[in-house]
Structure formats: structure tokens, C-alpha cells
Amino acid sequence: MNARSIVAVLAVAATFALLPAALPAAPAFDLGDELAHRVDGTPGYGLVAGTIDRGQTSIVVRGESGSGVKLDRDTVFEIGSITKAFTAMALADMVRRGEVGLNDPIEKFLPSGVTAPFRGDRHITLLDLATQSSGLPRSPSNLMPARSADPYAEYTEAKLYDFLSHYTLPRDPGASYEYSNLGVGLLGVLLANRAKLPYEALVRERVLRPLGMESTAIALRPGMAQRFAPGHDADGDRVENTDLNALAGAGGLRSSLDDMLKFLAANMANSGPLADDVRAAQEPRRDAASPEDRIGLVWHTLTKSRILWHNGQTAGYHSFIGISSDRTRGIVILSNVGESIDDIGFHWLDPSIELTPPRRPLALDPKLLSRYTGSYVIGASALPFVITLEGGKLYARLAQQRKARIYPYAPNQFFYKAVDAQITFRTDANGKATDFVLHQNGRDTPGKRVDSAGS
């Protein structure tokens, strides 16, 4: 689950009159050729894309489903963190109806006896959760999975409430952006509590049913299960599917391209059953990961390129949705491989954003790779970050998330295939790593070794 992150006061009648002019006409770019290039005949690798360009809808399908079932607009994929956009729309709907307020403190919707962290007189609000600025970490520290292949599957609401009751905020809520699956997952729980419905039922009632989205759900119905494409990691190996349990609002939905085109069209329309909710969710409200990135209710806006966007990542899938600021052009891409395809969506919307050519890994002796293994902490929250060597391959794991392989492109420099991120290690006189820098989203985040470099 991510918004360009390692493996996204309410004005109901918001307008975009002050946004920059429309993007130029569609670039001379063959989307089908690019998708075919990414698939490159890899068995089981499927990519489907849908575009809406000034009212004209097009669909491109390349590769295969990996299940023997035909890959097409009805194939079902995990959409990961694009789920957050559905949570945001449910929030906007509930605000419009007067059921919740953006500035409501989260304690208002917690069960009796459950407390929430705060600093001074600053309490976490629903707006803080929706704008990724709550002060909560990316993942809860009490995530102790029995199976690392599906780390969130056993994370219950009881565990979530226990975490909240004991967590200390490192900064004031609303002070700065930090992408948090925990935060938006919590938002989904709070909205469900207020509506007295399970999260999936809430989203179905407020978003899916009004838009006619019949192939979008958390629990796969029989018809959806038959069309579900199995997921693969960046090396093409099958992986387990993701169950987010209590944090489903952060990334638990599965959907088809046909349904996601309905969602895309609703987010581009000037009218319709959810038009006011769409505008409220899209309106930029706070600064995000970089000076040129702002965030509304989950939705990100690149101010320079004038693109509204979100993406999604689970272990075996990647997804992207993007819209021009004038809402005349939009794209959805779904993949059953956990490798980023965001650059394709950005480039289709704005050709000045270059495609990211696939990196070619450097072959390194496992003895050289072993000097990077160990335990680190990363960022202001000092999250655990573990590097392991398994079968001659180097893996990185942030907190209790799934591990992800990192590939060398220089003796001390590595890249992820799952997301657009790189790691540069620093070493001591004996060649053992002492610390590293994670390069992502235009930021350099330091990581420090906490075990013995000589161990």
C-alpha cells in the first residue's frame, strides 16, 4: 500500500476555478506499446489500462492473468492504497450529511474505554488522518504477524485500539506529512463506527452502489473470485494475497478495470450522485511529501504538472489512477505484479514527466552483499529496518511489513522494483555498512545501524 511510498475545513461546493489551465492535448505516446514493453512476455504478468480523454474511453490489455482465465476489463486485481480514495469519498459523504465533521477529534468515534494520543491541546482529527498528517506512524508498533507473507491478516480492531491507547505522538497532529497506512485504516474504522456498519458495507452503501460498481469488494464474491488474477512479486514469483483486516480502509479493496473506469469517470464528472463528495475529497488542503505535492482528503495533487493522483501497492499488485486538473483526461492502470508502473500514468497525462527505464541489476558476490545485512532504524520515528541475505538475494523490511528485494546497481547502491526508491549504503574501513540513505519522493531519509557492524 503506498502513495509513492515504500511497499494516499470541507468546502462541499469546492471549485477549481483557480487551478492552472488544462493540460495539452494527448501526447504522441503509444500506451499499448509501453504496457507490452513492461510485460515483455513474462508468464503470468498482466497489465490493463483504461483512459478517458475528452469523453472518449479506451481500454488496453497486455499480458495474461496468470490463472488461465482471459485477461480483460473484468479481471479483478488488488488495488492497494487506491482504497484510500474510497475511504475519503465515504468521509466526504458523511461530512456532507452532517454525520461527522472534518475537525472532529478521533476520540469522538472510539469505543468507551479506548483513548487516543494527543499533544498539549492538539488532538488528532479526521482531517489529520485524511491528509496523512496525524503524527501516527506508517504501521503500528504492535503489528506482530504470525506470517510475514500476510502481516496485517491478524491485526484486529482490539489490537488497533490497544496501540492507540499506549502510543505517544512524536509531534503535534497536523504539523507535517507522514504517509500512514495506520492512519487511513483507522479513519475507515472510525467512519464505520459512526455509521454502525462494517467498513466494506459502508463503502458499498455510500460509494460503490451509487456508482454501479458491482465488481469491487474486500471479500471476493464467487463471480469475482473466478476472475481474480493471482499476484506476483517483482521477480515474477506468485505471492499470497493481502488481507488488511482492521486496516482495510487503507488498502483492502479488489476491483476490475471496468469498475475502476466508473470510479475514474465519477472523479472527472461535473455532476452526478457523488459530485459534491468528489470535489470535497479532491480539494488540496495541506503540503505533502514534496514542495510540488499537495494533499486533499487522501488525493494528491502535483502542482507543477497539474495532476490529481493516487497509487496502490500490495505484495503482488500495483495500481495507479490519475486525472488532469481540468478533469478532461484520466487514466487507470492495474497490474498483477508488485512493480511500480506509476511513471506510465504520469507520462500519459504529462509527457514532460519522463518514463522510468527499467534498471538492470548488477551481479554482486553474496559475500559483498552480506556486509549490508543487519538491523537499522530509519527516519524521525526510528522505525526498525532490517536487511537480510537469503539465497544470494538482498531483502529490506520496514517494521513488520513484507520484505522487499533490493537490487544492486553499484557496489553500495540498490534500488527497489516495487517502488521508485533507492538506497545508498555507507561503510566503515572494513567495508561493513554503518548507515544508509533512502532516496524517495525527492527526499533523503537517513537510516542508522543499531547492531554491531562487525557481527
N, C-alpha and C positions, 0 to 999 in steps of 0.2 A: 504494500500500500504506500503510494507516495505522490507528492506533488513536486516533481523534480527533487526527490529526497531519497536517501538510502532507505533499497529494499529494503485538500485540498478543501445610532438612533435610526430607526427604519423609516424610509420615505416611500410609502406604498405607491404613490403616483410618480416615482422617480422617472426623470427623463435623461436622455443622453445628448441634449442639445449642445452641451459644451465640449463634447468629445471631438477629437480631430476628424477631419474629413474621411470619407470612405477610402478603403484600400484600392489600389489599382486593379484593373481587370485581371482575370485569372492568368497566371503565368504560363508560359510555354513549357509545361512540365508534364511528363507522362507518368501519372501516378501508378498505372498498371506496371510499367517497366520497372519502376523503383521497388514496388512490392515484390515483383518476380526476382529482382536482384537480391533482395533481402532473404527471400525463401531459398533461392539457389538450389532447388531440388532436394532440400533436406527432408528426409522422411518424417511425416507427422507434423510438419510445420505448416500452419495455415495463417493467412492474413486476409482480413476482409475490411473494406473501407467503403464508406458512403459519404457522398458530398452533396451539398445543396448550394448551388451557385445561381443567385438571382432567380430563384424559383424552380430551377431545373435540378432534379435529383439524379445522381449517377451512382452505380454500385460497381466495385471492382473486387474480384475474388482471385486469390493466387495461393497455390499450395494445396494442402489436403488437411482433413480434420484430424487424422491420426487415429480414428476409430472405425474406419471402413465406411462411415456414413458420408454422404456427399457434403462437401463444404459449400455453404451458400448463405444467403441473407438470414436464414432461420437457424443457423448453427449457434449454439449457446456457449458463451465464454464467461469466465470470471472477469468482472470489470474493476475489481480492486477499489482504489480510492475515488473513482468516479462516483461510487456510492455516496460519498460525502456531499455531492451536489444534490442528491435526492433528499438527504437529511436537511440540507439548507433550504430546499424548497418546502419541506414539511414545516420547518421553523417559520419561514416567511408566511406560510398559510395560517399558522396558529397565531402569529402576531396580528395579521390582518383581521382575524376573527375575534381578537381580544382575549384569547386563551392564555397567552404568555406575553411578556414584554422583553425586548432585547436587553434592557438594563436590569432585568430580574436577577437577583443573586441565585446561584445554583442551589443553595440550601432550601430554597422555597419548594423544590421538586424532589428532594431526597426523603427517603422514609424516616420516620421518627427514630431518633437514636443515632442516626448517621450524621457526622459532621463533615465540613469541608474546610480545606486550608484557606487562610486569608492572611494579609499583612497590614498591620495597623487598622485603618478603617476601610481598606480596599478589599472588597470581596469579589470573587470570580463571578462574572455574569454570563448569560447565554451569548451575548455579543463577543465576549472574550474567547469563549470556546469556538464560535463560528469563524473568528478571524485569526485563529491559531496564535493567540497572544495571552493565553490563560496563565502561563507560568508553569503549567503541568508538563512533565517530560514526554518524550515521544512514546515511550512504553512504560507501563507500571513496573515498579521495582519488585513487586511480589508476584511477577509472572514466572512461575517455576514449572515449566512444562514437563510432563512425563515423556512426551515425544517431541523432540526438537523439529521433526518434519512438519508438525502442525501445532505450533507453540500456543496459539490462542484457544484451541478447541476446548480446553478445560477451564478457561478463565470465566468464572461466573460473576453474576452481579454481586454476590456476597463478597467475593474477593475484591471487586472494584470498590465497594463501599468500605471495606477494611483498609484499602490503600488510601482512600480519601481521608479517612479518619485519623491517619497517622502521618500523612505527608506534610513536609514543611516547604513552603514556596521559596525559591531562591531569589525572587524579585517580585515587584508589585504586579498584580494582574493588569494586563493592558499595556505594560511598559515596552515590550518588544515581541517580535515574531519568533516563534519556535514551533516548527511543524510537529503536531502531536496527534497520532492515531488515538491515543488515550483520550485526548480532549474531545474530539468529534465523536468517538464511540460513546463517551459519557453524555454528550449532547443528545444522541439518539435515545439513550436510556431515560434521560430527564423528560424529553418530549413524550415518550411512550408512557412514562409515569403520569404525566399531566393528562394525557388523552385516555388513560386507563385501557390501553391496548398494547399488545406486543409490538415491538418496533416494526416488524415486517407488515403486520396488519395496518399500522398507522400509515406507512408509506404507500401501501396498496390503496387505502381509502383516500388519501389526500393527493397522491401524485399519479400512481400507475393507472388506476381506474379512470380518472378524468382524461388521461391521455390515450387510453385504449391500449396500454402496454400489457399484453397477456403472456409474454414470454420473458418476464422479468420477475425474479424471486430470489429468496435466500435458499429455502428448501426446494429442491428440484421436483416439480410435479412430473408424473410419468411421461407426458409428451415432451417436456423439456429434457428429461434425462436421456431420452433416445437421441436427442440432437446435441448433446453436450460433448464438446471437443476436449479430450484429455490434455492436461497441461504438461509442458516440458521446461527443463531449465535451459540456461544459455548454451549448454553443451549438447542439447538435443535429447537428454535422458528424461524419461517420464518422472513426474513428481506427484506427491499426494496433493489433493485439493485442499483449499484453505477454509477452515471453519472459525469464524471470529467470535462466536458465542455472544458474550455480553457486549462486545465492542463491534457488533455487526454494523452499526451506523457509520463506522469508519471505512468499511470495505467489504461487506458481506454479500453484496448482490451479484447475481449472474444474469446475463441478458443476451439478446441476439442483436445483430446489426439492424434488422427490421424495426425492433423496438427502440433501439438507440437513435435511429433516424427520427422516430416520433418525438423522442426527448429533445433531440437537436432542433427539430422544427419548432417545438414549443418555446425553446430558448431563443429562437430567432424571430418569433412572431410578434407583431404589434398588438395583437388581440388574441382572444381565446380564453378558455376557462381558468388558466393559471397565469395570465399575462401580468397581473399586478405582482404576484409572487415572484415571477421571473425577474422583473425589474428590481424588486427589492433585494433579491439574492445577488444580482449581478453588480449592483452599485458599489464601486470601490470605496472603502472606508478607512483602511489603515495601510501603512507601509508593510511590505512583505520581505522576502528573502534578499532582495537587492534594490538599489535605488530606482530601478526601472520596473519594479514589480510591485503592484498593489493588490490588496485582497479585499473582497466583499464578504458576503456570507459564503465562505469556502472558495468561491470562484476567484481565480487570479486574473489580473489584467496587466499585460505588458504595455506600458505607456508609450514606449517608442514605436513599437510595431503595431500597436492598437489591436491587440489580440486578447480575447477573453478565453481562458483555457483551464483545464484540469486534466490530470492523467491518473492512471491506476497501475499498480504493480502488485502481483502476488508471486509466489514461487514459480508458477508455471504459466503466467499470463501477463500481458501488458495491454494497456488501453489508453486512448487519447481522444479528447474532444476539444475542438477549438472553433471560435466564432469571430468574425471581423466585428469591429466596434459598431459599424453601422448595421450589423445583423443581416447583411445581404449574402454572406458566404460562410459556410460552415463545413466541418469535416469530423467524422468519427472513424477511428481505426481500432480494430480488435485483433489480438494475436494470441495464439496458444503456446507461445514461448516467452519465458521471462527475460526478455531482452528489449531494451528501450527502442521504441520506434517514434518517439516524440518529434525528432527532427523532421520526419516526413510531414507530419501535420503542420508544424510551424512553417516549413518551406512552402507547402502548398498555399498557405494563407499569405505568406510574405516571402517572396523569392530572395530578398536580401538576407534572410536567415539561412545560412548555408547548411546543406546536408552534412551529416557527420559520417565520413567514410569509415567503414569497419576497420578497426585496428588489427594488426597482425601480431599475435603474441610472440615474444622472444623465447627461445628454448633455453632454459637455465637448468644447471645441475641441481638436483634436490638438496645437495649439501649446501649450496649457496642459498637456496630458498629457506633452509632451516634457520638461518641467522635472524630471520624476521619473526619467527614464531614466539609467542609469549602473550602475557596479559598486559593490557594498556587501559587507560581511561581517556575519554575524549570529550572536549567541549566544556563549557562552564558548569554543566550538570555532572561532570565526571562520570559519564556512563561507561560501564565496562565494555571493552572492545578487545576481542580475543582473536589472535592469528594462529591458525593451525596448519600443519602439513599432513596431508592424507593422500597416499598413493601417488606421491610426487607432485601433488597439486596444492596450491596455497589457498586457504579459505579465511574469510573475515566474518566475524559475527558481532553485531552490535547488540548489547544487552542480551535478552532472551529470544531475539528474533532468529529466523532461519539463517544459517550460514550462507554466504555467497562467495563464489570463487572469484579470486582476483588474478589477473594475468599480467606477467611482466612484459614491458616494452622497453625497458632499460634495466641495468642490474639492480637499481634501487627504486625503480618507478613501476607502478602497477595500475591497471585500470579494471573497472567493472564492466561487464557486458550488460548487466541488468539495468543499470542506470548510467547517466553521464557523470561519472565521478572518477577521480584518480587519487592514488596515494603515493606520496614520496617519503621514503624512509631515510632517517639519518642514522649513521652507525658510529661506533667507537673505534679506537685504534685496532681492535681485534676483529673488526668487521661485523660485530653484533649490533643489532638495531637498538637504539636508545629511545627514540621517539619518532613521530611521523607527522605529516601534514595531509589532511584530507582536502582535496580541491573539488569544490562543487558549488553550483549556483553562483559563481563569481566570488565565493568566499573561501578562505583558507582557515580550516579549523584544526588546531593542534591536538595531537594525541601523545600522551606520555606513558612510557613503560613503567609498570608498577611491580613487576617481578624482577629477578636478577637477570641482567643481560648475559651473564655467563652461565646461566642454568640451562 
